């Protein structure tokens, strides 16, 4: 969360997090911003001390999407 700036609609990537080894920023479109706002609300409700954007209700980072992928496909009607 310390690299997400919702006021400026940008995510900052430090030098060690990208191939060019230079600090960069990634602009957020409205869909990405809305997703991050929802994650911020989730964090506030379930794990306010978590440092991760994608974390479980108890706070640790999500390690795999496999558990959630199949139920999400079923809800969307995707086989």
N, C-alpha and C positions, 0 to 999 in steps of 0.2 A: 504494500500500500504506500510505502514511502516514495515509490517511483510513479505513482498515478496522480495526475493533477486534473481533477474534474472541473475546476474553474477555467483552466486554459484548454481543456479537452485534449490532453496529450499524455502519453506515457514516456518517461525518460528511460533510456537504456544506457547504463554506465559502460565504460570502455571494456570492462571484462565480460560483458554480456553480449557482445556482438563481434562479428568477424573482422571489422575494420579497426577494432581496438580504439575507436574514438567515441566519445559520448554522443548519443543521437537521441532524437525524439520521434515518436510515432504519433501522428494526429489521430484523434478518435472521431469516427463518424457518429451519427445519431444512434445507430443500432448498437454499436460497441459501447457508447457512453451509457445507454439505457441498461445494457447488461451489467456494466460495472456499478451503476447505481443500485440495481437489484442485489448484486453481491454485497455492496456496502450495507444495505438494509438487512440482509441475512446475517452478516457479521455482527451488526449492532444488536440483533435479536438473540443470537445463539453463541457467539464466541468473540466478544468485543476486544479481547486481548490478542487475538490471532494476528500474525503479521502477514498471512497469506491471503491472496485474493480468492483462490479456490481452496477452501478448507472444509473439513467436516464440521458438524455441529459441535463436536468436542474440542475443536481448535487445530488439530494437526492438518498438514496439507493433504489434499486428495492425491493419492498415489496412482490411481488407475480409474479410467472412466468405464471400464468393462461392466461393473455391477449396475451402473445406471443406464448404459447404452441400450440394452435389450428392452427394459421397461419403457424407455423413452420412445423407441421405435414402435412398440405396441400401442402406446397412447396416440402416436401420430398416424397409426394405420399403415406403417411401413413393414413389409415382410422381409 
